[in-house]
Amino acid sequence: MTATAYIKLVPSSETEHITIEMIKDYFQYFKEITSKTGTQLNWSYNEAAFPYSIKEHPASENKWFYLQSDTEQYNLIMLGIDKEIVHEDNGTERIQMYIQVTLPETSTFGDKGKANEFCRFLAKKLKGELHLFNGRIMYFYPRK
């Protein structure tokens, strides 16, 4: 069964607009900082910390990509962006962007753990609202 998490970019987020290229840049930054941890520990931590590489499908139309691993414990994490219409309490509507993180049926428990870790990282960087795979919500933006 597939599982999905969302990072919603609310009005008080760092930005209300995101692109696939920006997510890829955050992914590269995430891999870079985890490799620095390995350097400090004198251990090849980079491959163990986040053993994924970016893959793109020709039909993705720059709206989604996936992270694929060649190791036995991990398989696949899919990431995409989209928009939704949000109805405010005062009756107005606004368009809100979100990042969707999907674990297909072929994903492992290791993929779920790494996806949760990357989702928290992204939500923290973007000051977004993270809807986890288990339905819980984490708020990384200043709330009133």
N, C-alpha and C positions, 0 to 999 in steps of 0.2 A: 504494500500500500504506500502511495506517495505521501510525503509530508511537506508542508509549506510554511515558511516564516516570512514576515514582511517587515520592512523598515520604512515607516511612513515619515515623509518630510513635512512636518507641521509648520505653521507660520513662525514659531519661535525657533525653528531649526537653524543650523549654520547657513544652509541654503535651501531654497524651495525647488530648485531645479538640479537634476543630475543627468549625466550621460553615461553611456557604457564605457567610454574612454576614461571618465573620471573614476569609475569603479575599478577598472583595470589598473589605473595608477595607484589607487588605494591598496589593491592586491599586491602590486610590486613593492610598495612601501612596507606592507605587513610582512612580506617575505624577507625584506631587507632587515627589518628590526629583529625578526626572529633569528636570522643568521648572525647578527651581532651578539645576541645572547649566547649562541654556540661558540663564538670566538672567545668570549669572556670565560666560558666554561672549558675551553680547549677541547671541544667535542663537535663533531659534525652534526649539529643540532638542526641545521636548515632543512635537511631532508626528512628528519623525524618530526619537526615542528609543523610543517605544512607542505606535504609532499605532492603538490598539485602543479599542473601547468595549464595555461589558458588554451582552450581549443574553441574554434568558431565554426559554425555550420554555415554554408553558403546561403541558406534560406533565412538566416537570423535577422537580416535587414537592420543590423546594428541595434537590435532591441534586446538581445540576449546572447549569452555565451555559456560555456561550461568549463568547469575545472575538473581535469581528469588526472588520476594517479596511476602509476605503473606498479605500485606496491600491492602486496597481497591484502593488507588490512583495509585499504581504501579503494574507492572506485570513482564516484562521480557526484558533483554538486553543480546544479544549474542556477544561474543568476540572470535576472532580467529586470527591465524597468517598464513602468506603465503609469497611467494616470487614472484617477477616480474623481467623481463629483461628491463633495462633502456638503451636507446640509447643516448649516450653523443653527444655533439656538434662536437667533434673532430672525430666522427665516431666509437668510441669504444663502447663496451657494458659492462654492469656490472649488477650483481644480487643485487636487493634491497629487503630487508624484509619490511613487513608492518603489522600493526595490523588492523584488520577489526572489526568495531563495528556495529552491525546490530540490528535494531529495527523491529521485525516481525509485522505482521498486528494486532496482539493482544496487542501490546504495547500501552501505554497511553501517553498523553502529559507530564505527570509527568516523565515517563521513558525517554522521549526525553531530558528533562531538566537535569535529573541526568546523562544521558549518555554524554551530552555536557560537564557537569562539570567534569566527570571522564576522558573524552578525553583530555580536556585542562590540567588536572593534569598530565596524562601520557605523553602527548607531551612536557610539560614543563620539567618533570623529565628526559625524554630521549633526549631532545633537538631535537625533530623531526619536521616534516612538517605535520600539521593537516589539512585534507580536511574534512570540516564540513558537516553535513547533508544537508545544504542548498547550497552546492557547493563552498562556500567561503573557502579560504586557510589562515591559520595562520602559521607563521614561528617562531619557537622557537629555532632555531639554528643561530649561527653567520653567517650573509650573507655578501658577498663581494660587 
